Amino acid sequence: MNKLMYGVAYYDEYMPYERLDEDIRMMKEAGINVVRIAESTWSTHEPQNGVFDFSSVDKVLDAMHAAGIAVIVGTPTYAVPAWMVKEHPDVLAETAKGPGKYGARQIMDITNPSYLFYSERIIRKLISRVSKHPAVIGYQTDNETKHYDTAGPNVQLQFVKYIRNHYKTLDNINELFGLDYWSNRINSWEEFPSVVGTINGSLGAEFAKFQRTLVNEFLAWQAALVNEYKQPGQFVTQNFDFEWRGYSFGVQPSVDHFAAAEPFDIAGVDIYHPSQADLTGIEISFGGDMTRSLKKNNYLVLETQAQAFPHWTPYPGQLRLLAFSHLASGANMVAYWHWHSIHNSFETYWKGLLSHDLKPNPVYNEAKTVGADFARLSDELIHLKKSNQVAVMVSNEALSAMEWFKLPDGKGYNDVVRALYDELFKLNVEVDFIQPSYASLSDYKLIIVPALYAAATADLERLNEFVRNGGHVVYTFKSGFADEVVKVRTTEQPGIVSEACGIGYSLFVTPDGVGLQGKLIDSEFASSTVESWMELITPTTAEVLAYYDHSQWGQYAAITQNAFGSGIATYIGCLPSAAVIRRVLAGAVKQAGLWTDEQQLSFPLIVKSGKNVAGSTIRYYFNYSNSRVSFLYTHGSGEELLSGRSIANGESLELEPWGFVIVKE
């Protein structure tokens, strides 16, 4: 990885006619220097049980190598062939909705012995065949791997073994999980029921945690197999994805990305987002920050959109903006799914870089400019390093718990995460992501903690200590409410963090026409209406930043701030408007001593920065809007890398709609 990679997923097996040479010619014109192959075509490579045909792989590897295009080979295990299901119907995952049906991808039980047997065989056959080919630079294990809600009898048996190993006795389990309720108490291991029908959030969340461990084990197993064949200089990665809401939205419920990333050499990801007039750059930034944080290093964007859906076909200039946006968050590779638009089946209208006519088009022509600039600027832009002093703390356990106990309007954990992250992005505050167990909180000056509903006592106490020692924390509602097994704490809320926050509450209500008033709120806010949730907070030592504007609840605090030790803890006890959240976060950034020239600029003008390999500061300035924007450059003199012209301190710069500049200081 000594140069920026610009790539596509390529499926010669899907082509309506032979055109490999033409595809390679067009790829070379576009500056494509890497392709990803083979992860989706198991049934082509093993058309019958034990009958293998890797001719399409061989052909593509040889042709790509001759053209100087590198190849990432995927293990084809996320879509099982029909013959396997015919011979072993139990490879399909049984979920809470019942037995699986063949047809879609990602429908298997990743713990099934037959599936694992055939998976190991195809992995060994494929990787041993390609590992010494000079075109191959790395491998992708599986694809967008999750547990696929597998919950059949074999998985239930594994869960009982897991929970017995972790909690030892049924008395412990009954006590910790509150199973006396509704006669759910379990009095012998043989009677342990399927969790599919449970009404117990603690047990249900523990099962979700167990399912995530299945993903960790499956990916580590695949990585170990590939590592047996991996040659010096080659890497192994995984294509992680996020909670999907028609695009990449938030923390993945089915995978603990931090744990799952451990066996890989480099983290990989796919990031999809709204486009055209709805393009904000937030999803690119969120996905990039998360993936970079997994291994505290640069990462690969293994998939992102070229055209995709009709409502995502990019405006002129947006494809360039998007590609460099990924680099600005720390990506070393940007690859599109996919090269060509396919002509049949489920993703016929998820369009690639080429449309169905397979000819040059405006999007392809714009990609040519991206490829040329990636090649020209690779030495300056590769391996961008960041030293962020703000972290967002995220938790799969809190996410699972809030799936059981959603907010009254149906919002969940990721809605709260994004409500805070989006405003940090708009303030040009760059962040890392950490988990509650993160051992070195002192790496940061400010930690944002959205809805940490379920958390271990030790993790919350370390946050208190972080504040005591001079750190700043911003909590939202629902934080500290329950322990790690989703058992609600018996103390006044917010429990352990009350000490640092200087508040307490025992009542919470659903807001109905409730606004905010107080020192934080002024006439600048056209609306300060509270949504979703409100906790009726009584301060003990905290200063009140906002009260509820309500005839009955007006004596209660909504947003507070407390000096504790040498630091400050801010608590947001409701879900206010984005403008109010932004003001709270801006205040926290200032108090943490992190307010810089970058915060004088704000969305749609977004700034990302880092150090390049030579130690020079690289700053990207992006305009995520359909209007021109201008700003004053306030840093040391430098070079604008796209144009090569000199930039001076105090110079006014103008960005075209969807335009950007890159300044090397």
MARPAMI-14246 format. One record per residue (C-alpha): residue in one letter; x, y negated, z negated. Coordinates in pm, whole numbers, plus 32768, in hexadecimal, padded with zeros to 4 digits. Each point is the difference from the previous one (the first is absolute). Layout:
AXYZ ...
***
This chain:
M800080008000 N80FE7EFF8071 K7F0C7F4180DD L7E967F937FFB M7F1E810F8087 Y7EDD7FA980E5 G7F2981288052 V7EC380B78057 A7F5C814D7FB9 Y801680C98140 Y7F338132805B D80658096814B E7F0781157FB1 Y7EDE7F058018 M805F7F718152 P7EFE80298119 Y8119803D80FA E8179801E8006 R80A17EAA7FCF L8119802A7F03 D81007F5680DF E7F187ED9803C D7FB07FE27E8E I81717FF87FAC R80417EFB810A M7EF07F237F6D M807A80407E9F K815D7F91805E E7F727EC3809B A7F477FBA7EBB G813380367F28 I7F70813B7F5F N812480B77F60 V7F4D810A7F2F V7ED580E78029 R7F4C80DC7F06 I7F8781518080 A7F6681517FA6 E7F467FB47EBB S7EA78033809C T8028812780EB W802181467F3E S7F0A80B980E2 T80D37FAA8131 H814480777F61 E7F63813C7F6E P7ED8805280E2 Q7FD181527F5A N8074808F7EB6 G81778034801F V80107F91816D F80D37EC58020 D80297F0A811D F80DC7ED17FC3 S80337FAF816F S7F557EAC7FE4 V80E07FA67ED9 D8139807280B8 K7F9F7F3B8135 V7FC17EBE7F3E L813F80207F31 D80D980348131 A7F607EE280C0 M800E7F0E7EDB H816B80537FBB A805B7FC2816A A7F587EAE7FE7 G80A67FA37EB5 I7EB980087F3C A800D809C7EA5 V7EF980F67F83 I7F58803E7EB0 V7F69815D7FF7 G7ECE803C7F2B T7F9C81487F5E P7EAD8051809D T7F5280767EC3 Y7EEC7F007FCF A7F2280918112 V7FD5817B7FFD P7FC880D4813A A7EB980B78040 W809E815A7FF3 M806A7FC97E97 V7EA27FA47F90 K7F70812780BD E80EF80F27F53 H80017F507EAE P7EC37F337FC9 D80717FB37E9D V81117F16807F L7EEF7EF9801F A7FDC7F327EC5 E7ECA80387F31 T7F9C7EAE7F73 A7EE87F787F29 K7F367FED8143 G802A8174803F P80D180DB80EB G80C77F53810E K7FA880068171 Y810280218115 G803A7EE180F1 A80977ED27F58 R81657FDF7F85 Q805A80047E8C I7EFA81007FA3 M80DC81097F61 D804A806C7E9F I816E7FA17FD9 T802881097EF0 N7F75812280CA P81068119801F S7FA88051816A Y80147E938066 L81507FDC7F4E F8086813C80A5 Y7FAC7F87815D S80737E9F7FAE E8154807A7F91 R801F80D58138 I7FB07EE680F4 I80DF7F0E7F41 R812780EF8009 K7FC88058816E L7FE27E95806D I81087F5A7F29 S8106810D8035 R7FC97FD68176 V80207E848007 S80E97FAA7EDE K8141800680CB H7F707F4E812C P80BC7EB7802A A7EBD7F3B8031 V7F7A80517EA5 I80447EFC7EF3 G7F0480717EFC Y7EC980BB7F9B Q7EA77FAF7F81 T7F6481037F1B D7E8E802C8045 N7F3E7EBA8033 E7F327F1D7F1E T800281217F0B K7EF580107EF3 H7F5281157F3F Y7ECA7FE780DD D7F1F802E7ECD T805981707FEC A7F44808A7ED5 G7FAD816D8045 P801D811F7F08 N8177802C8038 V803B7E8E7FBC Q7F26800F7ECA L80D381227F7F Q813D7F37803C F7F637EDA7F49 V7FBB80D87ECE K816C806D7FFE Y806E7E968026 I7F237F7E7EE9 R8060811F7F1A N81707FB2803B H7FCF7E8E7FB8 Y7F0C800C7EDD K804B81587F6B T7EBA804D7F4B L7E8E7FE68045 D7FD27F467EB7 N80E87EF08084 I7F487FF3814B N7EA87FF27F5F E80727EEA7F17 L80C27F2E80FB F7EFE801B8114 G7ECB7FE37F26 L7F6981458078 D7F0A80247EE2 Y7F297F0B80C2 W7ED580A980A8 S807F81517F8C N812B7FF580EC R80E180957EF6 I80D7811F8083 N804181167F05 S80CA80F980CA W80EB7FE28128 E7F36810480BE E7ED07F1A7FEF F80B37ECD8088 P7F067F7F8105 S80427F6D8155 V80407E8B7FE1 V7F3E7FBC8140 G7EBF7FCA7F3D T80907F507ED0 I7F5C7ECA7F72 N812D7FBD7F22 G80D57EE38088 S812F80697F36 L7FFB8160808C G7FAE7F82815D A811F7F077FFC E80ED810C7F81 F7F9880DF8123 A80487EE180F1 K81577FDB7F61 F80378177802A Q7F997FEC816E R81077EF38034 T810980EB7F71 L7F9F80F88110 V80657EFC8103 N814D7FC57F4F E804D81747FFD F7F9580358168 L80D47EE28084 A812E805E7F2E W7FE081658082 Q7FF87F89816A A81237F127FC9 A80CE811A7F6A L7FBB80DC8130 V80667EEF80F3 N81367FB07F32 E807D81608042 Y80277FA2816F K803D7E887FED Q814C7F998097 P80EA7EF27F79 G7F747EA8804E Q7E9A8079802A F7EEC7F9B7F0E V7EBA808D7F7C T7ED47F1F7FC9 Q7E88800C7FCE N7EF17F29809B F7F3F7F7A7ED6 D7EB77F4A8027 F7F177F347F27 E7E987FF97F8F W7F417FD98145 R7EE47F068023 G80067FEF8178 Y816A7F907FD5 S811A802A7F01 F7F727F677EC4 G8092806B7EB5 V80AB80FF7F21 Q7FCF8160808A P7F1280BA7F13 S8073815B806B V817A7FD27FE6 D80ED7F767EFC H80E87F678101 F81177FC57F06 A8011816D7F99 A7FC08087815D A81197F2C8094 E810F80907F1F P807C811D80E4 F801D7F248135 D812F7F498085 I7F357ED4806C A7E977F9B7FD0 G7F197FEF812D V7EA57F6F8025 D7EE67FAA80E9 I7F5E7EAA7FE2 Y7EC47F9880B8 H7F4D7EB67FD5 P7EF77F16808A S80757F3B812B Q7F977EEA80ED A7F637EE37F33 D7FFE80DB7EC8 L817880327FFA T80957F857EB8 G814080CC7FD9 I7F9080717EA6 E7FE78172804F I8155800080A7 S80937F5A7ECD F7F4780DF7F08 G8061814080B4 G81647F8D802D D802D7F927E97 M7F71814A7F85 T80D680D780E4 R813F7F3C7FBF S7FC180297E8A L7FE9817C8012 K817780288025 K80657E947FCC N80898000815E N7FAA7FC1816B Y7EF880D680A3 L7F6E8074814B V7EB37F938093 L7FB3814780AF E7EAE7F8B807A T7F597EB4803B Q7F0F7F828103 A80487F8F815F Q7E9D7FD68084 A7F3580FE7F37 F7E947F917FF2 P7F5D7EFC80E4 H7FE17F137ED6 W817580317FBA T808A7FC2815D P80FF7EF67FA4 Y7FED7E998070 P812D7F8D80CC G81257FD97F13 Q7F7180DA7EEC L80BF813C805C R81477F407FD6 L7F897F647EBC L7F9F81547F77 A814580AE805C F80D77EFB7F57 S7F127FF47ED6 H805C81697FB8 L81737FAC8011 A7FCB7EDC7F12 S7F8080EE7EF4 G812F80E38026 A7FA980F38118 N811C808880D5 M7F16809B80FD V7EB67FA080A0 A7F4C810B80CB Y7EA97FFE80A1 W7EFA810A7FF7 H801A80438117 W80A47FE08154 H7EDD805A80E1 S7E897FF77FD0 I7F8181668006 H7EE9806B80E8 N7F3C80F57F28 S7F82804A7EA4 F7FDF7F487EB7 E80FB7EE48031 T7FB87FB6816E Y7FBE7E947FAE W811B7FD17F07 K80D17F678112 G8179800C8016 L81007F13808E L7F8E80708159 S7E8F8006805B H7F56812880A6 D80887FA08155 L8163802B7F72 K80757EC380B0 P80A57EC47F7A N7F0D7F147F53 P801E7EBB7F37 V803A80BA7EB9 Y811280D6809A N809C7ECD809E E800B7F557EAC A809A81397F69 K811D7FD780FA T80577EB47F5E V7FFA809F7EA7 G80E68119806D A80F47F0D809C D800B7F287EC5 F8022812E7F1B A812F807080CA R80997EA5800D L7FCB7FAC7E8F S802D81587F67 D81467FB37F4E E7F677ECB7F5F L7EB180947F97 I803C816C7FA4 H8016806E7E92 L7F617EC27F73 K802580077E85 K7F1B7F557F08 S802F7FA37E92 N7E9C7FBC7F8F Q7FBA7F897E9F V7E8A8044800A A7F68815C7FEF V7E9E80838023 M7FC0812B7F1E V7F25810A80A2 S7F80814B7F7A N7F61812F80A4 E7F7A80617EAA A7F4B7EB37FD9 L7F7F80228163 S7F72815D7FBE A7F657F8E7EB9 M7F527EDB80A6 E7F7980E5810D W7F3E809D7EE3 F7FA37EB47F66 K7FDA7F09811D L7F9E7E987FC7 P7E887FC5800A D80067F7C8163 G80C281318079 K81577F60800D G812580D57F93 Y816C7FEE7FA5 N80877F9D8154 D7F0F7EDE8018 V80A37F6F7EC9 V8160804C807B R7FBE7F54814A A7F557ED77F5C L81487FAF7F51 Y80F58073810A D7F557F378111 E80257EBD7F3B L816E80467FB2 F803680328175 K7F537EB88052 L80DE7F517F00 N8137808E80A8 V805B80C27EC7 E80B8813B806D V7FD3812F7F20 D806881647FBC F7F14810F7F88 I804780C67EC4 Q7F4981047F31 P7FAD7FE97E8C S811980F67FB3 Y81047F2080A6 A81277FFD7F11 S80A07EB0804E L7EF27EFA7FDD S810F7F017FBA D805A80118173 Y7EE17F09802A K7F947EB47F6C L7E8F80228052 I7F2C813C800D I7E9D80028089 V7F2681137F68 P7EB1803280B3 A7EF880D47F50 L80EB80ED7F4A Y7ED080B57F78 A80AF81457F9B A81627FEF7F77 A80DC80A77EFE T803C7F4D7EB8 A81787FF9803B D7FD77F518150 L7F247EF17F6B E80ED7FCF7EDC R811F7FCF80F3 L7F367EEF80AB N7FD07F597EAD E817680177FC9 F80427F70815A V7F357ECC7FA1 R809F7FE87EA7 N81557FF880A7 G7FA57EE080E6 G7F44809F811F H7EB57F8D8090 V7EDA80EA803E V7EB47FBA80AA Y7EF681027FA5 T7EA680218090 F7EC480867F60 K7FEC81767FB9 S817280107FA5 G806380D07ED2 F7E9E80807FD0 A804181778000 D812780E67FC2 E80AA80DD8103 V7EE881037FF4 V7EF57EF1802B K7F94800D7E94 V7F877EA77F9A R80CD7F6A7EE7 T7F4C7FD37EB7 T80A07EB07FB1 E7F7A7EB08068 Q804D7FCC816E P80E27FC880BB G80A080EE7F09 I817980087FEA V80377ED380E1 S7F297F2A7F18 E813F7FC17F3C A80A87F4D8120 C7EC37F6C8091 G7F7D7F6F7EBA I7E9680598049 G7EF280FC7FB1 Y7EAF80688088 S7EFB810B7FC9 L7EF27F8D80F1 F80007FFB817A V7EE77FAE80EF T7FA67FF8816E P800D7E98807B D7EC97F688097 G80317E9C8072 V81197FC77F09 G81047EF6804C L813C7F867F56 Q80567EC07F49 G812D7F7F7F40 K815B7F71803B L804D80EC811F I7EC57F9F80BB D7FC67EB180A6 S7F367F688119 E80F5808F80FB F7F47814A7FE5 A7EC6800180D1 S7FAF814C7F5C S808680A17EC7 T7EF8810F7FEE V806381417F4E E7FC9814D80B0 S7FF1816E7F9C W80627FF57E91 M802F7F1B7ED5 E808F80437EA9 L7F8A7F227EE3 I81507FA07F6E T80467F657EAE P815D7F6D7FE5 T80CC803C7EC6 T81417F478058 A7FCA7FCE8175 E7FBB7EBA80B0 V7EC1800280CF L80317FA3816D A7E9480398062 Y7EB780447F52 Y7EC480928098 D7F0D7EFB807F H7EC380A27F80 S7EEC7FA97F0C Q803781367F2A W816980628040 G809B7EA68007 Q80B6802C7EB3 Y80CE811F8088 A814D7FE180B1 A802C80828162 I81737FBC8041 T81077FD57EF0 Q81727FCF7FD2 N80CF80577ED0 A81637FB67F95 F808E813E7F6A G816880167F93 S80C87F568111 G7F07804E8114 I7E9C7FC58072 A7ED980EB803E T7EDF7F8B80D9 Y7EB880BF7FFF I7EF07FE08109 G7EC680957F68 C7F277FF08136 L80148005817A P7FFE7E918062 S801B7F658158 A813D802280CA A804A7E8F7FC6 V7FF5802D7E86 I80DC81368012 R80F87F3E80D2 R800C7EE57F02 V803B80F57EE1 L811780AD80BF A809D7EB8806C G800B7F967E95 A80A481487F9B V81047FE28113 K80577EA07F8B Q801680667E92 A80E48120805F G80EA7F0880A6 L7FC880958158 W7F5A7EDD80B6 T80DB7FA6812B D7FEA7F468148 E7F5681328095 Q7ED17FC67F1F Q7FDA7EA0808C L7F9080B78139 S7ECF80E18004 F7F2A80D580E0 P7FE48001812C L81717FA27FF3 I80AD812E7F65 V817080157FA4 K80C581427FCE S817280107FB4 G812480DC7FA2 K817380398030 N808780A88136 V812780EE800F A80F87EDF8017 G7F687F587ECD S7F587EE780BF T7EA47F937F9A I7EF9804A8109 R7EB47F457FEC Y7ED0805480D1 Y7EF17EF78027 F7EBA808E808A N7EC67F4D8072 Y7ED880E97FCD S7F037F1A80A2 N7F747F8E814B S80797E997FC9 R81547F5B8006 V80A37FCA7EAE S812D7F307FA3 F80E17FF77ECE L81457F727F80 Y812880EA7FF1 T80957FC67EA5 H812480F17FF2 G81687FF58074 S80507FCA816C G7FEB813380D7 E7FB0809F814E E7EA980528086 L8045815F807E L7EF5801E810E S806A7EC280B6 G81677FE17F88 R7FD77E917FA8 S80847F5E7EC4 I7F167FA77EE1 A804E7EEC7F04 N7F827FC77EA0 G7ED17F1C8007 E7FB0804E816B S7E928019805F L7FAA814780AC E7EC1804F80BC L7F71815B8039 E7F168055811D P7EC480C67FB4 W8072815A7F91 G81667F878023 F813180297F22 V816A7FA07FD6 I812280B57F5D V810B7F2E7F59 K815380827F98 E808C7F187EFA 
***
